[in-house]
Amino acid sequence: MFKKAIPVYAENLYNKMNTHVMLKETVASLKGCTAKISAASFYKLYVNDIFVGFGPARTARGYARVDEYDLTPYHKEENNEIRIEVVGYFCSSYYTPKQPSFVICEIIENDQAVLYTGRDFSFFVLNEYISSTRRFSGQRCFTEVRDLSLGKTPAAFTEVTAPIWLERKLPYPKYSEVFASDILSGGNFETDPEKDLSAWKFDGGNADAWGFFDEDRLEHSPFTFVKGLKQTKTFCGGKLPLVIHGGEYAIIDLKKIEVGFIKFLANAKKKSDVIIAFSEYLNTDVFEFGKIDCENVLEYVLPEGKHCTESFDVYTKRYLAVFVKSGEIELESIPFCRNWLLHREDLR
């Protein structure tokens, strides 16, 4: 399926858990160009800072489906930037098989490979993603924790053994950006020593087989932090933007259950540590995770300044609770990219 591209990954990281890398390349023109791309575990493709797609479609261990995108709609007159972000989970789950991480991409023009992995693209390791986090669940892989002050570093790449390539065959999902601004409630929080923290904990037995980090290696535990809080509601209702200080929280209501990438637009008045917890259901005056065996949390360490972050993976939620552990932020909005469900007629 590929003319010249080979599967590659950051050297010494293709067999490590929960790693994130980025590839970048600039080309003069994208008119008449097509991108063919695949990865393990997942990729996100951006062209000129516009989100193009997330994939690949799922398949079995040792196989990989190949996606194709027409790049002409994203063309501009000069300096067209192609950016690919990749997560390599390298763990067993009911979401992805455990296999060496890789990314492969080829830009085709007039049936010729003009840009391809193995020869082109600058490679970076995204240090801002913290690797040693807790499992999201037994079904899925790891929770997302990012320290944006850590940035990225250039990296050498190495060739990875190619899987068996398969066509995608399924239609591509459509995406639309939705902005949430309705505040349900908010208030203050503090650590409650009386809280029961014996919540769900991933225990796959054999760490080498399933893949998880020992508790003493974890740098952040946002799930247990939120579980251990006493929340005191001080207001109801309102609209974003909202200034939230350390020790304060706000709950955002999306009005219905949505599926997609969670974005986060905020101005950090100073270095801030922020947790976004989410749930499909809420029946109390304060935020609770509910009786589910997964860790519905994202955590961001934000340097001073304006930030627009986006979760790498897709999540289901209706309520988003923003807890500011330290610092101070002005929460501007919570946009998210909705992944449209495929209709039955799309599958024919």
Backbone hydrogen bonds, N-H to C=O, Kabsch-Sander energy under -0.5 kcal/mol:
donor,donor_aa,acceptor,acceptor_aa,energy
6,I,117,T,-1.5
8,V,103,V,-2.4
9,Y,158,T,-1.7
11,E,156,A,-2.6
13,L,10,A,-2.1
14,Y,10,A,-0.7
16,K,13,L,-1.8
18,N,89,Y,-1.2
19,T,88,G,-2.2
21,V,86,V,-2.2
22,M,124,F,-2.4
23,L,84,I,-2.7
24,K,122,S,-1.8
25,E,82,I,-1.8
27,V,80,N,-2.7
33,C,30,L,-2.0
34,T,108,I,-2.1
35,A,69,Y,-2.8
36,K,106,E,-2.6
37,I,67,D,-2.4
38,S,104,I,-2.1
40,A,102,F,-2.3
42,F,87,V,-1.8
43,Y,55,G,-2.8
44,K,85,E,-2.3
45,L,53,G,-2.8
46,Y,83,R,-3.0
47,V,50,I,-2.4
48,N,81,E,-3.0
50,I,47,V,-1.6
52,V,45,L,-3.3
53,G,45,L,-1.3
55,G,43,Y,-1.8
63,Y,60,A,-1.8
64,A,164,I,-2.0
65,R,57,A,-0.6
66,V,166,L,-2.2
67,D,37,I,-2.8
69,Y,35,A,-2.3
71,L,33,C,-2.5
71,L,69,Y,-0.6
72,T,33,C,-0.6
74,Y,71,L,-1.6
75,H,72,T,-1.8
80,N,27,V,-2.8
81,E,79,N,-0.6
82,I,25,E,-3.2
82,I,80,N,-0.5
83,R,46,Y,-2.9
83,R,81,E,-0.5
84,I,23,L,-2.6
85,E,44,K,-2.4
86,V,21,V,-2.8
87,V,42,F,-2.2
88,G,19,T,-3.0
89,Y,87,V,-0.6
92,S,210,W,-2.8
93,S,96,T,-1.1
94,Y,138,G,-0.6
94,Y,139,Q,-0.7
95,Y,139,Q,-0.5
99,Q,97,P,-0.7
101,S,14,Y,-2.8
102,F,40,A,-1.7
103,V,8,V,-2.0
104,I,38,S,-2.4
106,E,36,K,-2.2
107,I,115,L,-3.1
108,I,34,T,-3.2
108,I,106,E,-0.6
109,E,112,Q,-2.7
110,N,32,G,-0.6
112,Q,109,E,-1.5
114,V,107,I,-2.5
114,V,112,Q,-0.8
115,L,107,I,-1.1
117,T,105,C,-2.1
118,G,120,D,-0.6
119,R,116,Y,-1.5
120,D,116,Y,-3.0
122,S,24,K,-3.1
124,F,22,M,-2.3
125,V,153,T,-2.8
126,L,20,H,-2.3
126,L,124,F,-0.5
127,N,125,V,-1.4
127,N,151,G,-0.6
128,E,151,G,-1.6
129,Y,126,L,-1.4
130,I,128,E,-0.6
130,I,145,V,-2.8
133,T,131,S,-2.1
136,F,141,C,-3.0
137,S,141,C,-0.7
143,T,134,R,-2.6
144,E,297,V,-0.7
145,V,143,T,-0.6
146,R,299,E,-2.8
147,D,128,E,-2.8
148,L,146,R,-0.6
148,L,301,V,-2.2
150,L,147,D,-2.1
153,T,125,V,-2.0
155,A,123,F,-2.2
158,T,9,Y,-2.9
160,V,7,P,-2.6
164,I,62,G,-2.4
165,W,163,P,-0.6
166,L,64,A,-2.5
168,R,66,V,-0.7
170,L,168,R,-1.3
176,S,338,R,-1.3
178,V,336,F,-2.9
180,A,178,V,-0.5
180,A,334,I,-1.8
183,I,181,S,-0.5
183,I,238,G,-2.5
184,L,182,D,-0.6
184,L,251,I,-3.1
185,S,251,I,-1.0
186,G,235,F,-1.8
187,G,249,Y,-1.9
188,N,232,T,-2.2
189,F,247,G,-2.3
190,E,230,K,-1.6
192,D,228,G,-3.0
195,K,192,D,-1.8
197,L,195,K,-0.7
199,A,197,L,-2.6
206,N,204,G,-1.6
207,A,205,G,-0.8
210,W,206,N,-2.5
211,G,207,A,-1.5
217,R,214,D,-2.1
218,L,215,E,-1.2
219,E,132,S,-1.4
220,H,132,S,-0.6
225,F,221,S,-1.8
226,V,222,P,-2.2
227,K,223,F,-2.4
228,G,224,T,-1.5
229,L,226,V,-1.6
230,K,190,E,-3.3
231,Q,229,L,-0.6
232,T,188,N,-3.2
233,K,231,Q,-0.6
234,T,186,G,-2.7
235,F,186,G,-1.7
237,G,184,L,-2.0
240,L,181,S,-1.8
242,L,331,L,-1.8
244,I,329,I,-3.0
246,G,327,G,-1.8
247,G,324,V,-2.9
248,E,245,H,-1.8
248,E,324,V,-0.5
249,Y,187,G,-2.2
250,A,322,V,-1.4
251,I,185,S,-3.2
252,I,250,A,-0.5
252,I,320,L,-3.7
253,D,182,D,-2.2
254,L,252,I,-0.6
254,L,318,R,-2.7
258,E,317,K,-3.2
260,G,315,Y,-2.2
261,F,337,C,-1.4
263,K,261,F,-0.6
263,K,335,P,-2.1
264,F,309,T,-2.0
265,L,333,S,-2.1
266,A,264,F,-0.6
266,A,307,H,-2.3
267,N,330,E,-2.0
268,A,266,A,-0.6
268,A,305,G,-3.0
269,K,267,N,-0.7
269,K,328,E,-2.3
270,K,328,E,-0.9
272,S,302,L,-2.5
273,D,326,S,-2.0
274,V,272,S,-0.5
274,V,300,Y,-3.1
275,I,323,F,-2.9
276,I,298,L,-2.9
277,A,275,I,-0.6
277,A,321,A,-2.7
278,F,296,N,-1.9
279,S,319,Y,-2.0
292,I,290,G,-1.6
294,C,292,I,-1.0
295,E,136,F,-2.3
296,N,294,C,-0.9
297,V,295,E,-2.0
298,L,276,I,-2.0
299,E,144,E,-1.8
300,Y,274,V,-3.1
301,V,146,R,-2.9
302,L,272,S,-3.3
302,L,300,Y,-0.7
305,G,268,A,-2.4
307,H,266,A,-2.9
309,T,264,F,-2.1
311,S,262,I,-2.6
315,Y,260,G,-2.2
317,K,258,E,-2.3
318,R,279,S,-2.7
319,Y,279,S,-2.8
320,L,252,I,-2.4
321,A,277,A,-3.5
322,V,250,A,-3.1
322,V,320,L,-0.6
323,F,275,I,-3.0
323,F,321,A,-0.7
324,V,248,E,-2.3
324,V,322,V,-0.5
325,K,273,D,-2.2
325,K,323,F,-0.9
326,S,273,D,-1.2
328,E,270,K,-0.5
329,I,244,I,-2.5
330,E,267,N,-2.1
331,L,242,L,-3.0
331,L,329,I,-0.7
332,E,265,L,-2.2
332,E,330,E,-0.7
333,S,265,L,-1.3
334,I,180,A,-1.6
336,F,178,V,-2.6
337,C,261,F,-1.5
338,R,176,S,-3.3
338,R,336,F,-0.8
339,N,259,V,-2.3
340,W,174,K,-2.8
340,W,338,R,-0.9
346,D,343,H,-1.5
347,L,343,H,-0.7
347,L,344,R,-1.2
348,R,345,E,-0.9
